[in-house]
């Protein structure tokens, strides 16, 4: 391989890595965070509106004195959150619609819905 070809290969590789890194940064910039609190065995807010076709990072803070499990069959997510702890649950990208979730340990009171629009 000639020196010219080697330099060209190195430059093309560096350019490709730079383009890939820029693409990753722009995807992360589009990720949206939403906060959800569990207090007195109730999700607050009980209704979360989110945009469609984007990843959403749910930050769930359990302010109760006991653990709770965030569960959603339609979102295909479940996560046990210890008392006083926070957990991150990534959902989406979502199509337009309603996605119910509930607290597995307190299903009568811990209910909510994500509305993608």
Secondary structure, 3 states (H helix, E strand, C coil): CCHHHHHHHHHHHHHHHHHHHHHHHHHHHCCEEEEEEEECCEEECCEEEECCCCCEEEEEEECCCCCEEEEECCCCEEEEECCCCEEEEEECCCCCEEEEEEECCCCCCCEEEEEEC
